């Protein structure tokens, strides 16, 4: 029995349990009373609608469940960003489902709601996946309209994306299952097919109160924009459904009728389980982000048969590059080695740090994967690039730039798993959110920040103390410790996986044992979108 393994396993499983507990609360949306109110009105809740729509016993993954977590508390909060987004299968077809949660401020759009909807559309566009909108929203949350309405990456971008997706032949299906107001009214009508539920669904640019105020006309909402109006008079919607299930059944039938699409051609053979159990990850990963571990052991828990073919194993050892299979899919793995290694020159190199030789190796490996049309998987536990005169004189900046260049210009789909640390420029080189991974997820104990918490807190404390000293104030040791403690707590909170997921810097916080499913479903989605762009590194420093 390995006592240390068991200790790590227990503590890491506790972290997962805490994430699952938070998720259970988040999934209650606006609370049980509001959910029951929707049911009393003859509606299904957002999550019930999605569950009914998805194929039974099929895999699915939820995008952005933590969106809005601990945000907008002065406005009553916004669990899951007020919208549920799932990648799954409807009538055997992989797709994205976007469902407004009317239990959260009547489905009104907060800034994070817009960001999450745009992320859902981005995934559909990149992978050419059908997207289904289950609309039940009161429109923009007016107290925050200045943060959701006018800019490029805000509310209006959604309708631009509707138009672009339609032009690109990406299927969009909408069901209006509640309110659909103002600018939001364009979303279902810019979809390829739109239906509305009789009695509960309504669509209008302005509701009855605003119509009365604007032009003096007295009219009720049902006559103004209900199902009968839009199916029989205006022709705005294509079908009238008698209830939620009727609308969802019609969507299932539409999905059955879709023709096949061209594939990208990523290689897949019969899947095999790893010889090393994925659950072993809990005992391999240290509790402290500063401790070392052997990343090869993590890779063995993720790849088929626990087998891989390593690229340049004796060179650039602080990054592991290898080809393998995950759920049958051929993948190229770029992973930070987290234990101390010795270079070919006999020099010791810190785990999690990117050196010139490892950046050079990773650049070449990424190019090879693009040449061979192999999707890339980044296992990110990185503290940054090596610093100091020796590294600077050796050209660490140009070698790091080469790796960033290769990641940026890669045309094969990329998937990023933040297994531990994700600090500074290391986040960029290892395909952070800014570098367009098709999916990016974090394990429960992941840290995301410009630098480690201890270093950052010391720097920030020094700056604050320097300012106070310039004002003539002498800092006692007790005051120094108090300043450092206050800054450390605040900074540490900002590095946690939940903080990043709340802002959609990651798509999800996942159980490490589900990593294979996320990667497999991600590659299956990417396989719907043939590669049309040529891989070109551009000008690089050599």
Secondary structure, DSSP 8 states (H G I E B T S, - for coil): --HHHHHHHHHHHHHHHHHHHHHHHHTTTT-HHHHHHHHHTT---HHHHHHHHS-TT---EEE-TTTTTT-SGGGT--GGGGEEEEEEEETTEEEEEEEE-TTTGGG-B-HHHHHHHHHHHHHHHHHT-EEEEEEEE--B-GGGGGGTSSSTTSHHHHHHHHHHHHHHT--EEEEEEEEEEGGGHHHHHTSSEEEEETTT-EEESS-HHHHHHHH-----HHHHHSHHIIIIIS---SEEESSHHHHHHHHHHHHHT----------B------SS-GGGHHHHS-SSTTS---HHHHHHTTSGGG-EEESSTTSSTTEEEEEEEETTEEEEEEEE--S-EE-TTS-EE-TTEE-HHHHHHHHHHHHHHHHHT-EEEEEEEE-EE--SHHHHHTTHHHHHHHHHHHHHH--S-EEEEEEEEEEHHHHHHTT-GGG--SEEEEETT-EEESS-HHHHHHHHHHHHHHHHHHTT----HHHHHHHHHHHHHHHHHHHBHHHHHHTTSSSEEE-GGGHHHHHHHHHHHHTTS---S-----S---
